[in-house]
Amino acid sequence: MLEMVSIEEKVEFESDEIPLRVSQTTNKIQTLNSERPHILAHPKFSSSWILRTMHRISVFRSVPIVLIKAKINILLPFGPLAIMLHYTTNKHGWVFFFSLLGITPLAERLGYATEQLAFYTGSTVGGLLNATFGNATEVIISMYALKNGMIRVVQQSLLGSILSNMLLVLGCAFFCGGIHNKKIQVFDQATALVNSGLLLMAVMGLLFPAVLHFTHTEVHKGKSELALSRFSSCIMLVAYASYLFFQLKVQKNLYSEVRETDEQDSDGDEECEITRWEAIGWLAVLTVWISVLSGYLVDAIQGASESMNIPVAFISVILLPIVGNAAEHASAIMFAMKDKLDISLGVAIGSSTQISMFAIPFCVMIGWFMGKRMDLNFQLFETATLFITVLVVAFMLQEGRSNYFKGLMLILCYLIVAASFFVHVDPSNADD
């Protein structure tokens, strides 16, 4: 027994010596390596250290993801080209056209940065971010037009964004989803009806100032219409804030539930690609760049209308909203083809609700502070168009089902609206 114990102790002692010998050998190798020239061994001159440092810097890491990865970014050079043409030529049509092309990828990337930031903020703050940045392009263009006193451009561009989302974006989503999936798609009827109710409330807010103006029944001519618009705008903002609270606090947020389900179904296909501070930084950069291009875009609207012989109403209602809704258009179609129609509906109808209940009243309040007569009198032709559009879409959503034929009808309705504004002469151009 003693011999066996001694043998085991020797084995353990020898096994314990092995790491010591290996460590001694490693130390010798490190000592030999340390005898190399000091400059080559210094970490500041190591290529791997440089790569790690660049990887830690957010700008270098996120630039390829934000500015190169998306195919639509091929349109980014048109923005600087529009600025160059603005100062070198008097061709306002080309400046307007290139500004439109330059803003399109920026609007899409702004939606991407907002979506990435929503991964970190949660559903509550994410909903507020979508409300703020989802339609940032339209709001920024409206601020520049409002500053220049182009009240009708502000009204018509915001109205056109509502029409574009409800008819063109939703119609393309229904059409592509029905064709691709070859079936009748189902969506949450209750949520769609809530948004339809808010849109009807927005129509009410726009209808009464117009009726008051055209029936000449104002108590104080020229003042009652403006006072009613500002009061209604405050009410609409309160209603929209209550809607956000209802969706994000009282009721479980539909978008977060669908996103969690989609992430489980897709085994983690949707993941955040940039960090929180990278998303915040890109939101700031993209917003500033959109603001710069929007200034040149607004300045070129009148000249583009004269050079291309296109009415300003058509440019404001049809062309400008298509650029602002580039992100919504692409994402709505993508989700519809993946049979996630609830998200497509939330993108299209939710964006229309944000513009009608938040962006329009917000512009009225900003105009109040600027001393501009921005009101809710969108003229009879525009108000009637919005009212009929809301009714058509409400009937389409009433059943809770969609197919490609419904989408085709919405697209054809949008073509009728576009043709109507192409032959429409705005009676208030002289007033602005």
Secondary structure as GFF3:
##gff-version 3
##sequence-region A 1 432
A	DSSP	alpha_helix	2	33	.	.	.	ID=ss1
A	DSSP	alpha_helix	38	41	.	.	.	ID=ss2
A	DSSP	three_ten_helix	43	45	.	.	.	ID=ss3
A	DSSP	alpha_helix	47	56	.	.	.	ID=ss4
A	DSSP	alpha_helix	58	63	.	.	.	ID=ss5
A	DSSP	pi_helix	64	68	.	.	.	ID=ss6
A	DSSP	three_ten_helix	71	75	.	.	.	ID=ss7
A	DSSP	alpha_helix	78	88	.	.	.	ID=ss8
A	DSSP	alpha_helix	92	133	.	.	.	ID=ss9
A	DSSP	alpha_helix	136	147	.	.	.	ID=ss10
A	DSSP	alpha_helix	151	163	.	.	.	ID=ss11
A	DSSP	pi_helix	164	169	.	.	.	ID=ss12
A	DSSP	alpha_helix	170	181	.	.	.	ID=ss13
A	DSSP	beta_strand	185	186	.	.	.	ID=ss14
A	DSSP	alpha_helix	189	214	.	.	.	ID=ss15
A	DSSP	alpha_helix	224	245	.	.	.	ID=ss16
A	DSSP	pi_helix	246	250	.	.	.	ID=ss17
A	DSSP	alpha_helix	254	265	.	.	.	ID=ss18
A	DSSP	alpha_helix	276	299	.	.	.	ID=ss19
A	DSSP	alpha_helix	301	308	.	.	.	ID=ss20
A	DSSP	alpha_helix	312	314	.	.	.	ID=ss21
A	DSSP	pi_helix	315	319	.	.	.	ID=ss22
A	DSSP	alpha_helix	320	324	.	.	.	ID=ss23
A	DSSP	alpha_helix	326	337	.	.	.	ID=ss24
A	DSSP	alpha_helix	341	354	.	.	.	ID=ss25
A	DSSP	pi_helix	355	359	.	.	.	ID=ss26
A	DSSP	alpha_helix	360	370	.	.	.	ID=ss27
A	DSSP	alpha_helix	379	397	.	.	.	ID=ss28
A	DSSP	beta_strand	401	402	.	.	.	ID=ss29
A	DSSP	alpha_helix	404	422	.	.	.	ID=ss30
###
